Amino acid sequence: MNIEETARAVNELAWFKSSYSSGAGGECVEVASDATAVHIRDSKDLTRSALTVPASAWTAFLGFAIAETP
């Protein structure tokens, strides 16, 4: 798979934003997942590449983020 095929595959994913992203300014990230990875991108600039992490890393991040939320 080449870079263009990878970019096309990432763009065809079902992206979603947090329900908290409708606040002032609307700055947020979007996430999408596939069988092995989670893709994260800037919702304000879709021309930038998405960050892709293994699903296990995303799960660990969420566990930490939720534990730290007041």
C-alpha positions in Angstrom: 0.0 0.0 0.0 1.4 3.4 -0.9 0.9 6.8 0.8 -1.9 7.8 -1.5 -3.8 4.6 -0.9 -3.3 5.0 2.9 -4.6 8.6 2.8 -7.6 7.5 0.8 -8.4 4.7 3.3 -8.1 7.1 6.3 -10.4 9.6 4.6 -13.0 6.9 4.0 -13.3 6.1 7.7 -16.3 7.1 9.8 -15.0 10.1 11.7 -16.7 11.5 14.8 -16.2 14.4 17.2 -16.8 14.6 20.9 -20.2 15.9 22.0 -18.2 18.6 23.9 -16.9 20.0 20.6 -19.9 22.3 20.0 -18.7 24.9 22.5 -17.2 28.3 21.8 -14.8 28.1 18.8 -15.5 24.5 18.1 -11.9 23.4 18.3 -11.7 19.7 18.5 -10.2 16.6 17.1 -12.0 13.8 15.2 -11.4 10.1 15.7 -12.1 7.1 13.6 -11.2 3.5 14.1 -10.6 0.4 12.1 -9.8 -3.2 13.0 -6.3 -2.5 14.3 -5.9 1.3 14.9 -7.4 4.6 16.0 -6.9 7.6 13.7 -6.9 11.1 15.2 -7.1 14.3 13.1 -7.6 18.1 13.6 -11.2 18.9 12.7 -10.3 22.4 11.7 -7.6 21.4 9.1 -8.5 18.2 7.3 -5.6 18.7 4.9 -3.1 17.5 7.6 -2.3 13.9 8.1 -4.1 11.9 10.7 -2.2 10.5 13.7 -2.6 6.7 13.8 -2.0 4.7 17.0 -2.6 1.1 17.8 -6.0 0.4 19.4 -4.3 -0.7 22.6 -2.5 2.6 22.9 -5.8 4.6 22.5 -7.5 2.4 25.1 -4.6 3.1 27.6 -4.8 6.8 26.8 -8.5 6.9 27.5 -8.1 5.1 30.7 -5.6 7.6 31.9 -7.7 10.6 30.6 -10.9 9.4 32.3 -9.1 8.7 35.6 -7.7 12.3 35.6 -11.0 14.0 34.8 -12.3 15.9 37.9 
